[in-house]
Structure formats: C-alpha cells, structure tokens
Amino acid sequence: MADSLTKYGIYIDDLSKIRVLEPEAANQTNKLKDECQNFVSKITDFEKNSDDFIKILDDLGKEVEKEKMKTIGARNVLRSIAKQREAQKQQMQVSK
C-alpha cells in the first residue's frame, strides 16, 4: 500500500503519519533547520563577544587618551618651570 501511495507523492513516516514530503527530504530539512539554529546561535554569541571586545577597547582608548593629556600637561608645566628658571637666572646675571 505504501508503494502505491509513493507514486502519488504521499508517504507514511515512522509514526504512521501521512506526509507529502519524502522522508529523506524531511530528514535533511530538519537537519538543515538544526544546523541553521546552531549557526545563528554561534553568530549571536560572536556578535555579543565582538561588542564586548569593542567596548573594552573603547574604554581602554579613552583611558590612554586621558593619560596622554595628563602627560602633555605635565610636560608643559615642566617646560614652563624650566623657562621660568632660565628667566630668573638671566635676571640674576643682569642684576649682578
């Protein structure tokens, strides 16, 4: 009976349910569906990890920029102090 239904494109699965899709095609479809769900899950995890990594790098970049500005400010203060000392030294030499 199953063979006579098969020629009309009707199949009976393992649970004795009537199907219009070949059992092998149905199995491959389910396998592909599972693989797609797995892929989407991995991509979602990758996206989350990438976003976390980018946030960490952005925060690190901000910290580096902040320290860079502090260093530039300290260097400018030291240059200013050196110029003041040189000016005082020259005034003392002129005063003598």
N, CA, C and O atoms as a GROMACS GRO file, in nm:
protein
  384
    1MET      N    1   0.082  -0.120   0.000
    1MET     CA    2   0.000   0.000   0.000
    1MET      C    3   0.086   0.125   0.000
    1MET      O    4   0.057   0.222  -0.070
    2ALA      N    5   0.194   0.122   0.081
    2ALA     CA    6   0.281   0.238   0.088
    2ALA      C    7   0.344   0.267  -0.048
    2ALA      O    8   0.364   0.383  -0.083
    3ASP      N    9   0.376   0.161  -0.124
    3ASP     CA   10   0.435   0.180  -0.256
    3ASP      C   11   0.337   0.244  -0.352
    3ASP      O   12   0.376   0.326  -0.436
    4SER      N   13   0.212   0.209  -0.342
    4SER     CA   14   0.112   0.268  -0.432
    4SER      C   15   0.089   0.414  -0.398
    4SER      O   16   0.061   0.494  -0.488
    5LEU      N   17   0.101   0.452  -0.269
    5LEU     CA   18   0.087   0.592  -0.231
    5LEU      C   19   0.209   0.674  -0.272
    5LEU      O   20   0.198   0.792  -0.304
    6THR      N   21   0.327   0.609  -0.270
    6THR     CA   22   0.452   0.677  -0.304
    6THR      C   23   0.449   0.730  -0.446
    6THR      O   24   0.501   0.839  -0.473
    7LYS      N   25   0.390   0.655  -0.538
    7LYS     CA   26   0.387   0.702  -0.677
    7LYS      C   27   0.301   0.828  -0.692
    7LYS      O   28   0.312   0.898  -0.793
    8TYR      N   29   0.215   0.857  -0.595
    8TYR     CA   30   0.133   0.978  -0.596
    8TYR      C   31   0.194   1.090  -0.511
    8TYR      O   32   0.135   1.196  -0.494
    9GLY      N   33   0.313   1.062  -0.456
    9GLY     CA   34   0.380   1.164  -0.374
    9GLY      C   35   0.331   1.169  -0.232
    9GLY      O   36   0.346   1.271  -0.165
   10ILE      N   37   0.273   1.060  -0.184
   10ILE     CA   38   0.225   1.053  -0.046
   10ILE      C   39   0.308   0.947   0.025
   10ILE      O   40   0.326   0.836  -0.026
   11TYR      N   41   0.356   0.981   0.143
   11TYR     CA   42   0.446   0.891   0.216
   11TYR      C   43   0.392   0.871   0.357
   11TYR      O   44   0.319   0.954   0.410
   12ILE      N   45   0.429   0.760   0.416
   12ILE     CA   46   0.393   0.730   0.554
   12ILE      C   47   0.523   0.725   0.633
   12ILE      O   48   0.614   0.649   0.600
   13ASP      N   49   0.532   0.807   0.739
   13ASP     CA   50   0.656   0.813   0.817
   13ASP      C   51   0.661   0.704   0.923
   13ASP      O   52   0.574   0.617   0.929
   14ASP      N   53   0.766   0.711   1.008
   14ASP     CA   54   0.786   0.608   1.111
   14ASP      C   55   0.674   0.607   1.215
   14ASP      O   56   0.651   0.505   1.279
   15LEU      N   57   0.607   0.718   1.232
   15LEU     CA   58   0.498   0.728   1.329
   15LEU      C   59   0.362   0.700   1.266
   15LEU      O   60   0.257   0.724   1.326
   16SER      N   61   0.366   0.648   1.144
   16SER     CA   62   0.246   0.614   1.067
   16SER      C   63   0.161   0.737   1.034
   16SER      O   64   0.038   0.728   1.025
   17LYS      N   65   0.228   0.851   1.017
   17LYS     CA   66   0.157   0.972   0.974
   17LYS      C   67   0.177   0.989   0.825
   17LYS      O   68   0.282   0.955   0.770
   18ILE      N   69   0.076   1.041   0.762
   18ILE     CA   70   0.081   1.064   0.618
   18ILE      C   71   0.157   1.194   0.591
   18ILE      O   72   0.130   1.297   0.652
   19ARG      N   73   0.252   1.187   0.499
   19ARG     CA   74   0.336   1.302   0.461
   19ARG      C   75   0.334   1.320   0.310
   19ARG      O   76   0.317   1.223   0.235
   20VAL      N   77   0.352   1.444   0.266
   20VAL     CA   78   0.362   1.470   0.123
   20VAL      C   79   0.507   1.500   0.083
   20VAL      O   80   0.536   1.530  -0.033
   21LEU      N   81   0.595   1.491   0.179
   21LEU     CA   82   0.738   1.515   0.156
   21LEU      C   83   0.812   1.384   0.179
   21LEU      O   84   0.785   1.312   0.275
   22GLU      N   85   0.904   1.354   0.090
   22GLU     CA   86   0.981   1.230   0.105
   22GLU      C   87   1.049   1.227   0.241
   22GLU      O   88   1.096   1.331   0.289
   23PRO      N   89   1.055   1.112   0.305
   23PRO     CA   90   1.116   1.102   0.438
   23PRO      C   91   1.261   1.152   0.440
   23PRO      O   92   1.302   1.219   0.534
   24GLU      N   93   1.337   1.121   0.336
   24GLU     CA   94   1.478   1.167   0.332
   24GLU      C   95   1.484   1.319   0.321
   24GLU      O   96   1.567   1.383   0.386
   25ALA      N   97   1.398   1.377   0.240
   25ALA     CA   98   1.393   1.524   0.226
   25ALA      C   99   1.350   1.587   0.359
   25ALA      O  100   1.403   1.691   0.398
   26ALA      N  101   1.256   1.525   0.427
   26ALA     CA  102   1.212   1.577   0.557
   26ALA      C  103   1.325   1.570   0.659
   26ALA      O  104   1.345   1.664   0.736
   27ASN      N  105   1.400   1.460   0.658
   27ASN     CA  106   1.515   1.447   0.750
   27ASN      C  107   1.621   1.551   0.720
   27ASN      O  108   1.674   1.614   0.812
   28GLN      N  109   1.652   1.570   0.593
   28GLN     CA  110   1.751   1.670   0.554
   28GLN      C  111   1.704   1.811   0.591
   28GLN      O  112   1.783   1.895   0.633
   29THR      N  113   1.576   1.836   0.574
   29THR     CA  114   1.519   1.967   0.610
   29THR      C  115   1.533   1.992   0.760
   29THR      O  116   1.572   2.101   0.801
   30ASN      N  117   1.501   1.892   0.840
   30ASN     CA  118   1.513   1.906   0.985
   30ASN      C  119   1.659   1.924   1.027
   30ASN      O  120   1.691   2.003   1.116
   31LYS      N  121   1.748   1.848   0.961
   31LYS     CA  122   1.891   1.861   0.991
   31LYS      C  123   1.940   2.002   0.956
   31LYS      O  124   2.013   2.064   1.033
   32LEU      N  125   1.899   2.052   0.840
   32LEU     CA  126   1.937   2.187   0.798
   32LEU      C  127   1.882   2.292   0.894
   32LEU      O  128   1.950   2.389   0.927
   33LYS      N  129   1.760   2.272   0.939
   33LYS     CA  130   1.699   2.365   1.035
   33LYS      C  131   1.781   2.369   1.165
   33LYS      O  132   1.808   2.476   1.219
   34ASP      N  133   1.820   2.251   1.213
   34ASP     CA  134   1.901   2.245   1.335
   34ASP      C  135   2.038   2.312   1.316
   34ASP      O  136   2.086   2.384   1.403
   35GLU      N  137   2.100   2.287   1.201
   35GLU     CA  138   2.230   2.348   1.171
   35GLU      C  139   2.216   2.501   1.162
   35GLU      O  140   2.304   2.574   1.208
   36CYS      N  141   2.108   2.548   1.103
   36CYS     CA  142   2.084   2.693   1.092
   36CYS      C  143   2.066   2.755   1.231
   36CYS      O  144   2.119   2.862   1.259
   37GLN      N  145   1.991   2.687   1.316
   37GLN     CA  146   1.971   2.739   1.452
   37GLN      C  147   2.104   2.744   1.527
   37GLN      O  148   2.132   2.839   1.600
   38ASN      N  149   2.186   2.641   1.510
   38ASN     CA  150   2.318   2.637   1.571
   38ASN      C  151   2.405   2.752   1.519
   38ASN      O  152   2.474   2.818   1.596
   39PHE      N  153   2.401   2.773   1.388
   39PHE     CA  154   2.479   2.881   1.326
   39PHE      C  155   2.434   3.017   1.377
   39PHE      O  156   2.517   3.102   1.411
   40VAL      N  157   2.304   3.038   1.384
   40VAL     CA  158   2.251   3.166   1.434
   40VAL      C  159   2.294   3.187   1.579
   40VAL      O  160   2.328   3.298   1.618
   41SER      N  161   2.290   3.081   1.658
   41SER     CA  162   2.333   3.090   1.797
   41SER      C  163   2.480   3.129   1.807
   41SER      O  164   2.518   3.214   1.887
   42LYS      N  165   2.563   3.067   1.724
   42LYS     CA  166   2.707   3.100   1.724
   42LYS      C  167   2.731   3.243   1.678
   42LYS      O  168   2.814   3.314   1.735
   43ILE      N  169   2.659   3.286   1.577
   43ILE     CA  170   2.673   3.423   1.527
   43ILE      C  171   2.630   3.523   1.635
   43ILE      O  172   2.693   3.627   1.653
   44THR      N  173   2.522   3.491   1.705
   44THR     CA  174   2.476   3.579   1.814
   44THR      C  175   2.580   3.588   1.923
   44THR      O  176   2.607   3.697   1.975
   45ASP      N  177   2.640   3.475   1.960
   45ASP     CA  178   2.748   3.476   2.060
   45ASP      C  179   2.868   3.558   2.011
   45ASP      O  180   2.926   3.635   2.087
   46PHE      N  181   2.903   3.539   1.884
   46PHE     CA  182   3.015   3.614   1.826
   46PHE      C  183   2.987   3.764   1.829
   46PHE      O  184   3.075   3.844   1.861
   47GLU      N  185   2.865   3.801   1.795
   47GLU     CA  186   2.827   3.943   1.796
   47GLU      C  187   2.838   4.001   1.937
   47GLU      O  188   2.890   4.111   1.956
   48LYS      N  189   2.791   3.927   2.036
   48LYS     CA  190   2.799   3.972   2.175
   48LYS      C  191   2.944   3.987   2.218
   48LYS      O  192   2.982   4.087   2.278
   49ASN      N  193   3.026   3.886   2.186
   49ASN     CA  194   3.168   3.892   2.221
   49ASN      C  195   3.238   4.007   2.150
   49ASN      O  196   3.321   4.075   2.209
   50SER      N  197   3.203   4.029   2.025
   50SER     CA  198   3.262   4.140   1.949
   50SER      C  199   3.223   4.274   2.010
   50SER      O  200   3.307   4.363   2.024
   51ASP      N  201   3.097   4.288   2.046
   51ASP     CA  202   3.051   4.412   2.109
   51ASP      C  203   3.122   4.436   2.242
   51ASP      O  204   3.163   4.548   2.272
   52ASP      N  205   3.138   4.330   2.321
   52ASP     CA  206   3.209   4.342   2.449
   52ASP      C  207   3.355   4.382   2.426
   52ASP      O  208   3.408   4.468   2.496
   53PHE      N  209   3.418   4.320   2.327
   53PHE     CA  210   3.558   4.350   2.296
   53PHE      C  211   3.574   4.494   2.249
   53PHE      O  212   3.667   4.563   2.290
   54ILE      N  213   3.483   4.539   2.165
   54ILE     CA  214   3.488   4.677   2.116
   54ILE      C  215   3.469   4.775   2.230
   54ILE      O  216   3.537   4.878   2.236
   55LYS      N  217   3.379   4.745   2.322
   55LYS     CA  218   3.357   4.832   2.438
   55LYS      C  219   3.483   4.839   2.524
   55LYS      O  220   3.522   4.946   2.569
   56ILE      N  221   3.547   4.724   2.546
   56ILE     CA  222   3.670   4.721   2.625
   56ILE      C  223   3.778   4.805   2.557
   56ILE      O  224   3.848   4.882   2.623
   57LEU      N  225   3.790   4.791   2.425
   57LEU     CA  226   3.891   4.869   2.353
   57LEU      C  227   3.860   5.018   2.356
   57LEU      O  228   3.950   5.101   2.368
   58ASP      N  229   3.732   5.053   2.344
   58ASP     CA  230   3.693   5.194   2.352
   58ASP      C  231   3.727   5.252   2.489
   58ASP      O  232   3.781   5.362   2.498
   59ASP      N  233   3.695   5.177   2.595
   59ASP     CA  234   3.726   5.222   2.729
   59ASP      C  235   3.877   5.237   2.748
   59ASP      O  236   3.924   5.335   2.807
   60LEU      N  237   3.952   5.141   2.697
   60LEU     CA  238   4.098   5.147   2.707
   60LEU      C  239   4.152   5.267   2.630
   60LEU      O  240   4.243   5.336   2.676
   61GLY      N  241   4.097   5.291   2.512
   61GLY     CA  242   4.138   5.406   2.432
   61GLY      C  243   4.112   5.537   2.505
   61GLY      O  244   4.193   5.629   2.499
   62LYS      N  245   3.998   5.546   2.573
   62LYS     CA  246   3.966   5.667   2.649
   62LYS      C  247   4.065   5.687   2.764
   62LYS      O  248   4.109   5.798   2.792
   63GLU      N  249   4.100   5.577   2.830
   63GLU     CA  250   4.197   5.584   2.940
   63GLU      C  251   4.334   5.628   2.888
   63GLU      O  252   4.400   5.711   2.950
   64VAL      N  253   4.374   5.572   2.775
   64VAL     CA  254   4.503   5.610   2.715
   64VAL      C  255   4.502   5.758   2.679
   64VAL      O  256   4.599   5.829   2.704
   65GLU      N  257   4.394   5.803   2.620
   65GLU     CA  258   4.384   5.945   2.582
   65GLU      C  259   4.390   6.035   2.705
   65GLU      O  260   4.454   6.140   2.703
   66LYS      N  261   4.324   5.993   2.813
   66LYS     CA  262   4.325   6.070   2.937
   66LYS      C  263   4.467   6.078   2.993
   66LYS      O  264   4.512   6.185   3.034
   67GLU      N  265   4.537   5.966   2.995
   67GLU     CA  266   4.674   5.965   3.045
   67GLU      C  267   4.767   6.046   2.954
   67GLU      O  268   4.860   6.111   3.001
   68LYS      N  269   4.740   6.040   2.825
   68LYS     CA  270   4.819   6.118   2.729
   68LYS      C  271   4.804   6.267   2.758
   68LYS      O  272   4.903   6.341   2.756
   69MET      N  273   4.682   6.310   2.783
   69MET     CA  274   4.658   6.452   2.813
   69MET      C  275   4.726   6.492   2.944
   69MET      O  276   4.783   6.600   2.954
   70LYS      N  277   4.721   6.404   3.043
   70LYS     CA  278   4.790   6.433   3.170
   70LYS      C  279   4.940   6.448   3.147
   70LYS      O  280   5.004   6.539   3.201
   71THR      N  281   4.995   6.360   3.065
   71THR     CA  282   5.138   6.363   3.037
   71THR      C  283   5.176   6.490   2.962
   71THR      O  284   5.278   6.553   2.992
   72ILE      N  285   5.096   6.527   2.865
   72ILE     CA  286   5.123   6.650   2.790
   72ILE      C  287   5.116   6.771   2.884
   72ILE      O  288   5.199   6.861   2.876
   73GLY      N  289   5.017   6.771   2.972
   73GLY     CA  290   5.004   6.880   3.069
   73GLY      C  291   5.126   6.886   3.161
   73GLY      O  292   5.178   6.994   3.187
   74ALA      N  293   5.169   6.772   3.210
   74ALA     CA  294   5.286   6.768   3.299
   74ALA      C  295   5.411   6.814   3.224
   74ALA      O  296   5.493   6.886   3.280
   75ARG      N  297   5.426   6.773   3.100
   75ARG     CA  298   5.542   6.815   3.020
   75ARG      C  299   5.541   6.966   2.999
   75ARG      O  300   5.644   7.032   3.007
   76ASN      N  301   5.423   7.021   2.972
   76ASN     CA  302   5.411   7.166   2.954
   76ASN      C  303   5.445   7.240   3.082
   76ASN      O  304   5.509   7.345   3.077
   77VAL      N  305   5.402   7.188   3.196
   77VAL     CA  306   5.435   7.250   3.325
   77VAL      C  307   5.586   7.248   3.346
   77VAL      O  308   5.643   7.348   3.389
   78LEU      N  309   5.650   7.136   3.318
   78LEU     CA  310   5.795   7.126   3.334
   78LEU      C  311   5.868   7.222   3.242
   78LEU      O  312   5.966   7.285   3.282
   79ARG      N  313   5.822   7.235   3.120
   79ARG     CA  314   5.884   7.331   3.027
   79ARG      C  315   5.867   7.474   3.078
   79ARG      O  316   5.958   7.557   3.070
   80SER      N  317   5.748   7.500   3.130
   80SER     CA  318   5.722   7.634   3.184
   80SER      C  319   5.814   7.663   3.302
   80SER      O  320   5.869   7.772   3.312
   81ILE      N  321   5.830   7.567   3.391
   81ILE     CA  322   5.919   7.584   3.506
   81ILE      C  323   6.063   7.605   3.459
   81ILE      O  324   6.134   7.689   3.513
   82ALA      N  325   6.105   7.529   3.359
   82ALA     CA  326   6.241   7.543   3.307
   82ALA      C  327   6.260   7.682   3.248
   82ALA      O  328   6.365   7.744   3.267
   83LYS      N  329   6.161   7.732   3.176
   83LYS     CA  330   6.171   7.867   3.117
   83LYS      C  331   6.174   7.973   3.227
   83LYS      O  332   6.248   8.071   3.217
   84GLN      N  333   6.094   7.953   3.332
   84GLN     CA  334   6.094   8.049   3.444
   84GLN      C  335   6.230   8.051   3.511
   84GLN      O  336   6.281   8.158   3.543
   85ARG      N  337   6.289   7.935   3.533
   85ARG     CA  338   6.421   7.930   3.595
   85ARG      C  339   6.525   7.998   3.508
   85ARG      O  340   6.612   8.069   3.557
   86GLU      N  341   6.516   7.974   3.380
   86GLU     CA  342   6.612   8.038   3.288
   86GLU      C  343   6.596   8.189   3.291
   86GLU      O  344   6.694   8.263   3.289
   87ALA      N  345   6.471   8.235   3.296
   87ALA     CA  346   6.446   8.380   3.302
   87ALA      C  347   6.498   8.436   3.435
   87ALA      O  348   6.558   8.543   3.437
   88GLN      N  349   6.476   8.366   3.545
   88GLN     CA  350   6.527   8.411   3.675
   88GLN      C  351   6.679   8.413   3.674
   88GLN      O  352   6.740   8.506   3.728
   89LYS      N  353   6.739   8.313   3.615
   89LYS     CA  354   6.886   8.306   3.606
   89LYS      C  355   6.941   8.424   3.528
   89LYS      O  356   7.042   8.484   3.567
   90GLN      N  357   6.874   8.458   3.418
   90GLN     CA  358   6.920   8.571   3.338
   90GLN      C  359   6.901   8.701   3.414
   90GLN      O  360   6.985   8.791   3.405
   91GLN      N  361   6.790   8.714   3.490
   91GLN     CA  362   6.769   8.835   3.570
   91GLN      C  363   6.876   8.848   3.677
   91GLN      O  364   6.923   8.958   3.704
   92MET      N  365   6.914   8.737   3.737
   92MET     CA  366   7.015   8.742   3.841
   92MET      C  367   7.149   8.782   3.782
   92MET      O  368   7.226   8.854   3.846
   93GLN      N  369   7.179   8.737   3.661
   93GLN     CA  370   7.305   8.772   3.598
   93GLN      C  371   7.305   8.920   3.560
   93GLN      O  372   7.408   8.986   3.570
   94VAL      N  373   7.193   8.972   3.518
   94VAL     CA  374   7.182   9.113   3.482
   94VAL      C  375   7.194   9.199   3.608
   94VAL      O  376   7.253   9.306   3.604
   95SER      N  377   7.137   9.151   3.720
   95SER     CA  378   7.139   9.223   3.844
   95SER      C  379   7.280   9.233   3.903
   95SER      O  380   7.309   9.328   3.976
   96LYS      N  381   7.365   9.142   3.875
   96LYS     CA  382   7.499   9.141   3.932
   96LYS      C  383   7.582   9.247   3.880
   96LYS      O  384   7.698   9.260   3.919
   0.00000   0.00000   0.00000
